[in-house]
């Protein structure tokens, strides 16, 4: 049986261009989980579980709207509300799993395809360190190898970033490699550029054990790195912005090839 789920191992690179230059690079890994394969993965793999504790795990409450509703059902509803029907197509989630019971994803991405395999939408779910989450739903209107999408920022993430920004997404894969580049800027030009990229590996217990030994407690490392980089920015003279109330809705629906949004 062909398995669409996989493991990706690579790096995260982040550059801030202004008002103070700042950059960092970390090794990381992600799971690409086909939501329809979750029951089989949980029973086949000894080191991965769905909604149960394990060395690695995925909990529905960590994603989507935070409820216990199965993620596939949630995403179908979300896409339908945005006028996107997959008609039996696939949804793959690229994210960091819970590791040793702890999980945090600054961003996770859903690759949504129609039954014929054509890309239908990308959903970018962002989490901040204040326990809030928000999703940007953007239809795909081309079959290009690299998808280019834009969306206005509506959700507070970094305390050192203003809200009046626009995101640009460039996404390649997932295939032998996956790469997601996110740039942010305002009327004055580019401010940040972040890229996560990784090479595909089969999702097996052996691969999971090797990646754990190479990068143990990856999600704890992520949250620690976020606070360490925030301290470095503060020492460079940047000061936090006032955090606005989160959006009334948990998702922003943008139009394909446009910055217009609902």
Residue frames as qw, qx, qy, qz and C-alpha x, y, z in Angstrom:
[[0.000, 0.888, 0.460, 0.000, 0.00, 0.00, 0.00],
 [0.383, 0.486, -0.030, 0.785, 1.33, 3.44, -0.94],
 [0.403, -0.673, -0.432, 0.445, 1.80, 5.71, 2.10],
 [0.249, 0.805, 0.165, 0.513, 1.42, 9.43, 1.55],
 [0.475, -0.877, 0.070, -0.017, 2.68, 10.37, 5.03],
 [0.751, 0.378, -0.246, 0.483, 6.39, 11.02, 5.50],
 [0.558, -0.694, -0.072, 0.450, 9.16, 12.52, 7.61],
 [0.466, 0.783, -0.018, 0.411, 11.05, 15.64, 6.52],
 [0.678, -0.539, -0.058, 0.496, 14.41, 16.59, 8.04],
 [0.472, 0.614, 0.130, 0.619, 16.06, 19.94, 7.43],
 [0.355, -0.142, -0.281, 0.880, 16.47, 23.47, 8.75],
 [0.001, 0.909, 0.417, -0.007, 14.66, 26.67, 9.67],
 [0.452, 0.051, 0.026, 0.890, 16.32, 29.94, 8.62],
 [0.061, -0.892, -0.443, 0.064, 15.02, 33.31, 9.77],
 [0.426, 0.093, 0.023, 0.899, 16.25, 36.78, 8.82],
 [0.031, -0.890, -0.383, 0.246, 15.03, 40.13, 10.10],
 [0.547, 0.460, 0.184, 0.675, 16.10, 42.95, 7.83],
 [0.039, 0.398, -0.135, 0.906, 15.00, 46.01, 9.79],
 [0.051, 0.976, -0.141, 0.157, 14.94, 48.01, 11.99],
 [0.334, -0.678, 0.655, 0.018, 17.82, 45.87, 13.38],
 [0.644, 0.339, -0.652, -0.209, 19.41, 43.05, 11.36],
 [0.559, -0.331, 0.673, -0.354, 18.95, 39.70, 13.06],
 [0.726, 0.275, -0.531, -0.338, 19.26, 36.10, 11.88],
 [0.507, -0.362, 0.751, -0.219, 19.28, 32.53, 13.12],
 [0.659, 0.258, -0.615, -0.347, 19.32, 28.99, 11.76],
 [0.550, -0.300, 0.688, -0.365, 18.22, 25.76, 13.47],
 [0.203, 0.059, -0.940, -0.269, 17.98, 22.10, 12.51],
 [0.573, 0.063, 0.400, -0.713, 14.45, 20.74, 12.64],
 [0.030, -0.063, -0.942, -0.327, 12.13, 18.03, 11.40],
 [0.548, 0.107, 0.125, -0.820, 8.46, 17.73, 10.56],
 [0.376, 0.185, 0.908, 0.021, 5.92, 15.00, 9.94],
 [0.389, 0.104, -0.389, -0.829, 3.76, 15.13, 6.84],
 [0.287, 0.147, 0.890, -0.322, 0.58, 13.39, 7.96],
 [0.319, -0.191, -0.627, -0.685, -2.12, 12.38, 5.53],
 [0.442, -0.193, 0.426, -0.766, -5.18, 12.85, 7.74],
 [0.875, 0.045, -0.188, -0.443, -6.88, 9.79, 6.23],
 [0.726, 0.245, -0.615, 0.186, -3.88, 7.63, 7.22],
 [0.229, -0.595, 0.490, -0.595, -3.86, 8.60, 10.90],
 [0.875, -0.273, 0.222, -0.334, -5.54, 5.41, 12.18],
 [0.943, 0.251, -0.155, 0.155, -3.14, 3.18, 10.21],
 [0.354, 0.636, -0.445, 0.522, -0.06, 5.16, 11.25],
 [0.454, -0.570, 0.413, -0.547, -1.04, 4.99, 14.90],
 [0.947, -0.147, 0.215, -0.190, -1.46, 1.21, 14.75],
 [0.867, 0.417, -0.153, 0.225, 1.56, 0.50, 12.50],
 [0.348, 0.614, -0.413, 0.575, 4.17, 2.65, 14.26],
 [0.667, -0.412, -0.534, 0.315, 5.37, 1.87, 17.77],
 [0.410, -0.208, -0.212, 0.862, 6.85, 5.33, 18.36],
 [0.157, -0.094, -0.182, -0.966, 3.91, 7.43, 17.09],
 [0.021, 0.464, 0.860, -0.209, 0.37, 7.68, 18.41],
 [0.129, -0.431, -0.350, -0.822, -2.76, 9.66, 17.54],
 [0.508, -0.599, -0.069, -0.615, -4.45, 11.28, 20.56],
 [0.887, -0.444, -0.102, 0.073, -2.39, 9.17, 22.97],
 [0.274, -0.856, 0.424, 0.111, 0.98, 9.63, 24.63],
 [0.939, 0.182, 0.099, 0.274, 4.11, 8.25, 22.99],
 [0.555, -0.260, 0.180, 0.769, 7.62, 9.31, 22.05],
 [0.059, 0.046, -0.323, -0.943, 5.92, 11.21, 19.18],
 [0.169, 0.525, 0.817, -0.170, 2.23, 11.96, 18.95],
 [0.077, -0.221, -0.317, -0.919, -0.34, 14.10, 17.19],
 [0.056, 0.467, 0.742, -0.478, -3.35, 15.37, 19.11],
 [0.151, 0.656, 0.580, 0.459, -6.34, 16.82, 17.29],
 [0.265, -0.899, -0.310, 0.162, -6.66, 19.50, 19.98],
 [0.482, -0.469, 0.204, 0.712, -3.22, 20.89, 19.08],
 [0.161, 0.016, 0.572, 0.804, -4.48, 21.82, 15.62],
 [0.109, -0.547, -0.687, -0.465, -7.53, 23.18, 13.85],
 [0.307, -0.696, -0.117, -0.638, -10.01, 24.86, 16.19],
 [0.050, -0.419, 0.701, -0.575, -8.63, 23.13, 19.27],
 [0.791, -0.138, 0.201, -0.561, -11.60, 20.79, 19.67],
 [0.505, -0.215, 0.836, 0.019, -11.66, 16.99, 19.71],
 [0.754, 0.553, 0.159, -0.317, -13.45, 16.94, 16.35],
 [0.805, 0.018, 0.410, 0.429, -11.35, 14.84, 13.93],
 [0.169, -0.550, 0.264, 0.774, -9.04, 17.07, 11.91],
 [0.168, 0.152, 0.765, 0.603, -10.23, 15.75, 8.55],
 [0.015, -0.725, -0.686, -0.056, -13.80, 16.73, 9.39],
 [0.196, -0.779, -0.144, 0.578, -12.68, 20.14, 10.63],
 [0.205, -0.356, 0.469, 0.782, -10.69, 20.90, 7.48],
 [0.125, 0.389, 0.796, 0.447, -13.49, 19.77, 5.18],
 [0.078, -0.833, -0.524, 0.159, -15.84, 22.17, 6.97],
 [0.253, -0.682, 0.095, 0.679, -13.30, 25.00, 6.87],
 [0.204, -0.116, 0.638, 0.734, -12.67, 24.56, 3.16],
 [0.073, 0.567, 0.779, 0.259, -16.36, 24.23, 2.37],
 [0.123, -0.847, -0.350, 0.382, -17.07, 27.49, 4.21],
 [0.172, -0.605, 0.325, 0.706, -14.42, 29.10, 2.00],
 [0.679, 0.585, -0.033, -0.442, -16.10, 27.73, -1.14],
 [0.234, 0.539, -0.795, -0.151, -13.51, 24.99, -1.69],
 [0.918, -0.063, 0.217, -0.326, -14.74, 21.42, -2.20],
 [0.157, -0.526, 0.816, 0.183, -12.21, 18.58, -2.34],
 [0.855, 0.189, -0.158, -0.456, -14.79, 15.95, -3.37],
 [0.989, -0.132, 0.050, 0.033, -12.85, 13.15, -1.71],
 [0.541, 0.671, -0.363, 0.354, -9.37, 14.56, -2.19],
 [0.758, -0.189, -0.427, 0.456, -6.50, 14.38, 0.27],
 [0.192, -0.928, 0.121, -0.295, -5.40, 16.66, 3.11],
 [0.799, 0.025, -0.353, 0.486, -1.82, 16.43, 4.38],
 [0.357, -0.930, 0.004, -0.085, -0.64, 18.25, 7.49],
 [0.648, 0.363, -0.358, 0.566, 3.01, 19.33, 7.79],
 [0.440, -0.813, 0.092, -0.369, 3.82, 19.93, 11.45],
 [0.170, 0.411, -0.798, 0.406, 6.12, 19.11, 14.34],
 [0.673, -0.376, -0.615, -0.167, 4.67, 16.29, 16.42],
 [0.590, -0.735, 0.209, -0.263, 4.40, 16.33, 20.18],
 [0.634, 0.363, -0.621, 0.284, 7.70, 14.98, 21.50],
 [0.344, -0.073, -0.756, 0.552, 7.74, 13.33, 24.94],
 [0.128, -0.662, -0.705, 0.219, 4.26, 14.80, 25.44],
 [0.067, -0.704, -0.110, 0.699, 5.08, 18.42, 24.62],
 [0.488, 0.439, 0.557, 0.508, 4.15, 20.19, 21.42],
 [0.068, 0.796, 0.121, -0.590, 4.32, 23.64, 19.89],
 [0.562, 0.362, 0.515, 0.537, 4.10, 24.63, 16.22],
 [0.047, -0.460, 0.021, 0.887, 4.87, 28.23, 15.27],
 [0.553, 0.390, -0.236, -0.697, 3.33, 27.31, 11.90],
 [0.486, 0.053, 0.868, 0.083, 1.78, 24.19, 10.41],
 [0.331, 0.361, -0.398, -0.776, 0.59, 23.82, 6.83],
 [0.670, 0.257, 0.668, -0.199, -2.24, 21.81, 5.30],
 [0.077, 0.272, -0.672, -0.685, -1.83, 20.74, 1.67],
 [0.583, 0.346, 0.572, -0.462, -5.34, 20.20, 0.28],
 [0.050, 0.223, -0.741, -0.632, -5.89, 18.42, -3.04],
 [0.738, 0.172, -0.005, -0.652, -8.92, 17.41, -5.05],
 [0.898, -0.019, 0.423, -0.118, -9.69, 13.80, -5.96],
 [0.806, 0.571, -0.009, 0.154, -7.74, 14.09, -9.22],
 [0.766, -0.184, -0.059, 0.613, -4.63, 15.21, -7.31],
 [0.258, 0.650, 0.111, 0.706, -4.86, 18.86, -8.36],
 [0.273, -0.148, -0.501, 0.808, -3.96, 21.33, -5.59],
 [0.149, -0.741, -0.584, -0.296, -7.04, 23.08, -4.20],
 [0.262, -0.907, 0.022, -0.330, -5.83, 25.15, -1.24],
 [0.537, 0.157, -0.570, 0.602, -3.12, 25.75, 1.31],
 [0.507, -0.801, -0.207, -0.242, -4.00, 26.43, 4.93],
 [0.429, 0.370, -0.497, 0.657, -1.34, 28.07, 7.10],
 [0.601, -0.723, -0.319, -0.118, -2.07, 27.75, 10.82],
 [0.301, 0.532, -0.410, 0.676, -0.06, 30.03, 13.08],
 [0.653, -0.621, -0.413, 0.131, 0.36, 29.71, 16.85],
 [0.113, 0.752, -0.323, 0.563, 1.74, 32.40, 19.11],
 [0.413, 0.083, -0.757, 0.498, 3.24, 31.97, 22.58],
 [0.311, -0.125, 0.357, -0.872, 0.10, 33.43, 24.20],
 [0.340, 0.175, 0.896, -0.227, -1.93, 30.29, 23.55],
 [0.531, 0.596, 0.167, -0.579, -3.71, 31.73, 20.50],
 [0.456, 0.010, 0.764, 0.457, -4.00, 30.32, 16.98],
 [0.459, 0.657, 0.076, -0.594, -5.19, 31.52, 13.59],
 [0.631, 0.130, 0.677, 0.355, -5.42, 30.03, 10.11],
 [0.250, 0.573, -0.273, -0.731, -4.93, 31.65, 6.71],
 [0.672, 0.296, 0.678, 0.032, -6.93, 29.77, 4.04],
 [0.175, 0.634, -0.354, -0.664, -5.75, 30.50, 0.50],
 [0.869, 0.377, 0.291, -0.133, -7.12, 28.73, -2.60],
 [0.392, -0.353, 0.631, 0.569, -4.69, 27.46, -5.22],
 [0.615, 0.656, 0.195, -0.391, -5.56, 28.44, -8.79],
 [0.470, 0.687, -0.521, -0.188, -2.52, 27.13, -10.65],
 [0.995, -0.085, 0.002, 0.057, -0.65, 23.86, -11.06],
 [0.328, 0.794, -0.441, 0.262, 2.77, 25.50, -10.84],
 [0.755, 0.006, -0.558, 0.343, 5.55, 23.59, -9.08],
 [0.292, -0.124, -0.450, 0.835, 6.09, 26.55, -6.73],
 [0.125, -0.784, -0.583, -0.170, 3.00, 28.22, -5.35],
 [0.210, 0.127, -0.176, 0.953, 3.11, 31.99, -4.74],
 [0.285, -0.715, -0.616, -0.168, 0.45, 33.40, -2.43],
 [0.131, 0.285, -0.271, 0.910, -0.15, 36.60, -0.47],
 [0.432, -0.664, -0.604, -0.090, -2.26, 37.56, 2.50],
 [0.098, -0.718, 0.208, -0.658, -2.56, 40.53, 4.84],
 [0.316, 0.035, -0.791, 0.523, -1.48, 39.90, 8.42],
 [0.502, -0.550, -0.249, -0.619, -4.46, 39.66, 10.78],
 [0.861, -0.448, -0.240, 0.017, -2.99, 37.77, 13.74],
 [0.169, -0.873, 0.415, -0.194, -0.46, 38.91, 16.35],
 [0.939, 0.069, -0.277, 0.190, 2.62, 36.68, 16.50],
 [0.629, 0.065, -0.296, 0.716, 5.92, 38.33, 17.39],
 [0.270, -0.827, -0.340, 0.358, 5.81, 41.06, 20.07],
 [0.316, -0.516, 0.250, 0.756, 8.40, 42.94, 17.99],
 [0.182, 0.208, 0.686, 0.673, 6.30, 43.11, 14.82],
 [0.339, 0.213, 0.116, -0.909, 3.63, 45.63, 13.81],
 [0.566, 0.352, 0.713, -0.218, 0.25, 44.41, 12.55],
 [0.504, 0.769, 0.006, -0.393, 0.26, 46.47, 9.35],
 [0.204, -0.465, 0.784, 0.355, 2.07, 43.89, 7.24],
 [0.837, 0.343, -0.142, -0.402, 1.56, 41.61, 4.26],
 [0.645, -0.316, 0.686, 0.116, 2.78, 38.03, 4.03],
 [0.624, 0.519, -0.448, -0.374, 4.11, 36.41, 0.88],
 [0.788, -0.218, 0.571, -0.077, 4.22, 32.61, 0.77],
 [0.525, 0.536, -0.591, -0.296, 6.31, 30.53, -1.63],
 [0.754, -0.222, 0.565, -0.252, 5.72, 26.80, -1.31],
 [0.507, 0.441, -0.683, -0.286, 7.41, 23.92, -3.13],
 [0.207, 0.062, -0.965, 0.147, 6.41, 20.31, -2.57],
 [0.530, -0.540, 0.653, -0.028, 5.86, 18.20, -0.66],
 [0.874, 0.388, -0.275, -0.096, 7.75, 15.73, -2.83],
 [0.812, 0.088, -0.359, 0.452, 11.34, 14.57, -2.39],
 [0.300, -0.036, -0.341, 0.890, 11.78, 17.93, -0.67],
 [0.108, -0.847, -0.512, -0.094, 9.49, 20.50, 0.88],
 [0.354, -0.008, -0.127, 0.927, 10.23, 24.22, 1.19],
 [0.106, -0.851, -0.505, -0.098, 8.04, 26.94, 2.65],
 [0.370, 0.055, -0.105, 0.922, 9.29, 30.52, 2.52],
 [0.135, -0.851, -0.508, 0.013, 7.36, 33.28, 4.27],
 [0.346, 0.170, -0.043, 0.922, 8.28, 36.91, 3.75],
 [0.150, -0.810, -0.537, 0.182, 6.70, 39.83, 5.56],
 [0.342, 0.078, 0.073, 0.934, 6.81, 43.51, 4.77],
 [0.067, 0.765, 0.475, -0.430, 5.04, 46.82, 4.93],
 [0.398, 0.907, 0.140, 0.000, 4.92, 50.04, 2.93],
 [0.151, -0.875, 0.433, 0.156, 8.61, 50.56, 3.72],
 [0.511, 0.508, -0.681, -0.132, 9.66, 47.27, 2.14],
 [0.809, -0.083, -0.581, 0.026, 10.67, 43.78, 3.37],
 [0.438, -0.713, 0.357, -0.416, 11.03, 43.20, 7.12],
 [0.597, -0.354, 0.710, -0.118, 11.44, 39.46, 7.62],
 [0.694, 0.351, -0.529, -0.338, 12.14, 36.34, 5.61],
 [0.576, -0.328, 0.704, -0.256, 11.71, 32.83, 7.02],
 [0.686, 0.318, -0.547, -0.360, 12.23, 29.50, 5.29],
 [0.671, -0.283, 0.662, -0.177, 11.75, 25.94, 6.46],
 [0.666, 0.477, -0.480, -0.313, 13.04, 23.23, 4.17],
 [0.594, -0.363, 0.704, -0.140, 13.57, 19.51, 4.49],
 [0.352, 0.301, -0.807, -0.366, 14.31, 16.29, 2.63],
 [0.842, -0.140, -0.075, -0.516, 11.82, 13.44, 2.62],
 [0.043, 0.290, -0.945, 0.145, 12.37, 10.18, 4.50],
 [0.550, -0.286, -0.724, -0.301, 10.10, 7.20, 4.91],
 [0.473, -0.514, 0.285, -0.657, 8.01, 7.40, 8.05],
 [0.804, -0.059, -0.591, 0.040, 9.20, 4.36, 10.00],
 [0.705, -0.704, -0.071, 0.056, 10.03, 3.61, 13.62],
 [0.778, -0.084, 0.062, 0.619, 13.70, 3.49, 12.72],
 [0.283, 0.544, 0.150, 0.776, 13.58, 6.93, 11.10],
 [0.408, -0.817, -0.154, -0.378, 11.70, 8.36, 14.09],
 [0.805, -0.520, -0.042, 0.283, 14.22, 6.94, 16.55],
 [0.656, 0.134, 0.096, 0.737, 17.16, 8.31, 14.55],
 [0.070, 0.668, 0.150, 0.725, 15.67, 11.79, 14.33],
 [0.597, -0.774, -0.144, -0.155, 14.89, 11.75, 18.05],
 [0.808, -0.336, 0.007, 0.485, 18.48, 10.84, 18.90],
 [0.482, 0.312, 0.162, 0.803, 19.74, 13.58, 16.57],
 [0.112, -0.392, -0.007, -0.913, 17.29, 16.24, 17.79],
 [0.313, -0.394, -0.826, 0.253, 15.77, 15.22, 21.14],
 [0.100, -0.681, -0.502, 0.523, 12.99, 17.31, 22.66],
 [0.309, 0.279, 0.404, 0.815, 12.65, 19.31, 19.44],
 [0.156, -0.772, -0.452, -0.419, 9.46, 21.12, 20.48],
 [0.537, -0.757, -0.164, 0.336, 11.01, 22.22, 23.80],
 [0.527, -0.141, 0.251, 0.799, 13.97, 23.48, 21.77],
 [0.144, 0.566, 0.479, 0.656, 11.60, 25.49, 19.57],
 [0.324, -0.875, -0.325, -0.154, 9.86, 27.29, 22.44],
 [0.619, -0.584, 0.019, 0.525, 13.21, 27.92, 24.17],
 [0.475, 0.109, 0.354, 0.798, 14.66, 29.32, 20.94],
 [0.000, 0.771, 0.441, 0.458, 11.70, 31.67, 20.50],
 [0.446, -0.879, -0.148, 0.081, 12.32, 33.21, 23.92],
 [0.659, -0.349, 0.201, 0.636, 16.10, 33.31, 23.42],
 [0.367, 0.360, 0.408, 0.755, 15.76, 35.14, 20.11],
 [0.176, -0.874, -0.359, -0.276, 13.25, 37.53, 21.71],
 [0.575, -0.724, -0.012, 0.381, 15.83, 38.36, 24.38],
 [0.570, -0.048, 0.334, 0.749, 18.45, 38.99, 21.70],
 [0.148, 0.653, 0.438, 0.599, 16.07, 41.38, 19.91],
 [0.384, -0.891, -0.241, -0.009, 15.34, 43.21, 23.15],
 [0.629, -0.515, 0.136, 0.566, 19.08, 43.58, 23.78],
 [0.433, 0.217, 0.417, 0.769, 19.38, 45.09, 20.29],
 [0.032, 0.149, 0.115, -0.982, 16.96, 47.82, 21.32],
 [0.359, -0.286, -0.621, -0.635, 13.63, 46.54, 20.00],
 [0.249, -0.009, 0.627, -0.738, 10.64, 46.90, 22.29],
 [0.146, 0.344, 0.926, 0.044, 7.38, 44.92, 22.33],
 [0.261, -0.235, -0.330, -0.876, 4.25, 46.27, 20.63],
 [0.508, -0.019, 0.500, -0.701, 0.93, 46.27, 22.42],
 [0.071, 0.085, 0.972, 0.209, -0.84, 42.99, 21.78],
 [0.482, -0.041, -0.158, -0.861, -4.27, 43.53, 20.19],
 [0.722, 0.034, 0.544, -0.426, -7.25, 41.30, 20.84],
 [0.319, -0.053, 0.865, 0.384, -7.23, 38.22, 18.58],
 [0.313, -0.018, -0.501, -0.807, -9.49, 38.24, 15.49],
 [0.672, -0.037, 0.315, -0.669, -13.14, 37.35, 16.07],
 [0.944, 0.238, -0.083, -0.213, -12.79, 34.42, 13.67],
 [0.735, -0.437, 0.473, 0.215, -10.18, 31.65, 13.86],
 [0.639, 0.131, 0.546, 0.526, -9.45, 31.92, 10.16],
 [0.185, 0.682, -0.146, -0.692, -8.78, 34.44, 7.42],
 [0.716, 0.383, 0.556, 0.179, -9.87, 33.46, 3.91],
 [0.044, -0.618, 0.334, 0.710, -7.76, 35.11, 1.21],
 [0.763, 0.581, 0.102, -0.263, -8.37, 35.06, -2.51],
 [0.822, 0.006, 0.355, 0.446, -6.03, 33.17, -4.81],
 [0.515, 0.296, 0.256, 0.763, -3.48, 35.40, -6.55],
 [0.096, -0.746, -0.173, -0.636, -4.78, 38.42, -4.65],
 [0.204, 0.076, -0.620, 0.753, -4.38, 40.19, -1.34],
 [0.537, -0.308, -0.091, -0.780, -8.16, 40.67, -1.09],
 [0.234, -0.030, -0.936, 0.262, -9.62, 38.67, 1.75],
 [0.506, -0.548, -0.458, -0.484, -12.87, 37.96, 3.56]]
